Amino acid sequence: MNANYWINKLDLIKHPEGGYYKEIYRSEEVIAKEALPGRYSSERNVSTSIYFLLAKAQVSHLHKLQSDEIWHFYYGHSLTIYMIDEKGKYANQKLGRNLDEGEALQFIIPKSTWFAAEVNDKNSFSLIGCTVAPGFDFADFELAKREDLIKLFPQHKSIIESLT
C-alpha cells in the first residue's frame, strides 16, 4: 500500500501547507467566543480531527495554529516534526513506531509554535492523524513567510529556508 492507495482510499485532497488531508471529525458542540481565550476571533467547535499524509519529498511547511495540535502516527515511514517556539527555541521530534529510537506514536505541538514536518525516508510516506482542540478553523492558521521568520529567528535561518 503506497501513498496513492491511501490518498484514494481515504479521499484525501491537497492541503495548503503541503501534503494531503481530509477532515474526519468536527464536533457538533461549539464553544462560544466569550468562553474562549481572546486570541480566537469567533466561536469554535470543541474539537476537530483530520487524516494527513506526506509523500516522499513533500513538506508540511512552517505554520502555526492558535490551538494545541496532537499528531497521531498511523502508517508508513516515520516523519520528523520541526518546531520553533515563540521565544525562538528550536526542537524536533520523530513520529513513528520505533519507540526504542526515540520516535513517538503521538506528539503534542503547543499553540503558537511554528512547526513543519517531512518524511524521513524520501521514497516512502507518512499517514498520520491530527486532532485540534478547540477545533481547527483556517482563521487560526498562519503559514510562515520566510523573510519575516528569518528576521524573528535568524539563528534558525537554514531550517526556515528549507521548510518555507
Long-range contacts (C-beta under 8 A, 24 or more apart in sequence): 1-75, 2-125, 3-53, 3-55, 3-56, 3-76, 3-125, 6-53, 6-75, 6-76, 6-125, 6-127, 7-53, 7-55, 10-51, 10-53, 12-51, 12-53, 15-52, 15-60, 16-141, 16-143, 17-60, 17-61, 17-63, 17-141, 17-143, 18-54, 18-58, 18-59, 18-60, 18-61, 19-52, 19-53, 19-54, 19-55, 19-58, 19-60, 20-52, 20-53, 20-54, 20-55, 21-50, 21-51, 21-52, 21-53, 21-130, 22-50, 22-51, 23-48, 23-49, 23-50, 23-136, 24-49, 24-50, 24-51, 24-129, 25-49, 26-135, 27-135, 31-134, 36-134, 39-66, 39-140, 40-66, 40-134, 40-140, 41-139, 42-137, 42-139, 44-134, 44-135, 44-137, 45-134, 45-135, 45-137, 46-133, 46-134, 46-135, 47-131, 47-132, 47-133, 47-134, 47-135, 48-131, 48-132, 48-133, 48-135, 48-136, 49-129, 49-130, 49-131, 49-132, 50-129, 50-130, 50-136, 51-127, 51-128, 51-129, 52-127, 52-128, 52-129, 52-130, 53-125, 53-126, 53-127, 53-128, 54-79, 54-117, 54-118, 54-119, 54-125, 54-126, 55-119, 55-124, 55-125, 56-119, 56-122, 56-123, 56-124, 56-125, 57-118, 57-119, 57-122, 58-118, 58-119, 59-116, 59-117, 59-118, 59-163, 60-115, 60-116, 60-117, 60-118, 61-116, 61-143, 61-144, 61-163, 61-164, 62-114, 62-115, 62-116, 62-143, 62-144, 62-149, 62-160, 62-163, 62-164, 63-114, 63-115, 63-116, 63-141, 63-142, 63-143, 63-144, 64-111, 64-112, 64-113, 64-114, 64-115, 64-141, 64-142, 64-144, 65-109, 65-111, 65-112, 65-132, 65-136, 65-140, 65-141, 65-142, 66-111, 66-112, 66-140, 67-111, 67-132, 67-133, 67-134, 67-135, 67-136, 67-140, 68-108, 68-109, 68-110, 68-111, 68-132, 68-133, 69-108, 69-109, 69-130, 69-131, 69-132, 69-136, 70-106, 70-107, 70-108, 70-109, 70-130, 70-131, 70-132, 71-95, 71-106, 71-107, 71-108, 71-109, 71-117, 71-128, 71-129, 71-130, 72-105, 72-106, 72-128, 72-129, 72-130, 72-131, 73-97, 73-103, 73-104, 73-105, 73-106, 73-126, 73-128, 74-127, 74-128, 74-129, 75-126, 75-127, 76-119, 76-124, 76-125, 76-126, 76-127, 77-119, 77-120, 77-121, 77-124, 77-125, 77-126, 78-103, 78-119, 78-120, 78-121, 78-126, 79-117, 79-118, 79-119, 79-120, 79-126, 79-128, 80-117, 80-118, 80-120, 81-107, 81-109, 81-115, 81-116, 81-117, 82-115, 82-116, 82-117, 82-118, 82-159, 82-163, 83-109, 83-113, 83-114, 83-115, 84-113, 84-114, 84-115, 84-149, 84-153, 84-156, 84-159, 84-160, 85-110, 85-112, 85-113, 85-114, 86-112, 86-113, 88-152, 88-153, 88-155, 88-156, 90-155, 90-156, 90-159, 94-120, 95-126, 95-128, 96-120, 96-126, 114-144, 114-149, 116-163, 118-163
